[in-house]
Amino acid sequence: MKNKTNRPTESELRILQILWKAGASTVRMVNDKINEDKETGYTTTLKLMQIMFQKDLLARVKEGKTHLYTANIEEKDTKQGILDRFKDRVFGGSATQLVMQALGGSETSKEELEELKAFIEDLEKKHDNGSSI
């Protein structure tokens, strides 16, 4: 995700999320999934996926008369890149401010808080051992 052209738009990210979850899919399969939330024409989805293929966001293989598409970028790396840009633009690079805003603006369950505490403890252990976080 270092290359600016590989930064997915909101519509592209929706397609990537579908492919990350479902695996190799046809345009029809992706379009059907998109239509569960928002009515979108088949040709719109087709064109967007063709553009994503040209941008190297998707890979495709021909199977019979159709193409099967897969995400060509990793979910974890993509999410991290989006989050890093958001953190930099909105919170001046402060992960603390981002997390505090996220937690302060919504209900957080006791289980989620316990999970966060465990995560912070793991980060502290890594930091104390000299590992980079």
Secondary structure, 3 states (H helix, E strand, C coil): CCCHHHCCCHHHHHHHHHHHHHCCECHHHHHHHHCCCCCCCHHHHHHHHHHHHHCCCEEEEEECCEEEEEECCCHHHHHHHHHHHHHHHHHCCCHHHHHHHHHHCCCCCHHHHHHHHHHHHHHHHHHHCCCCC
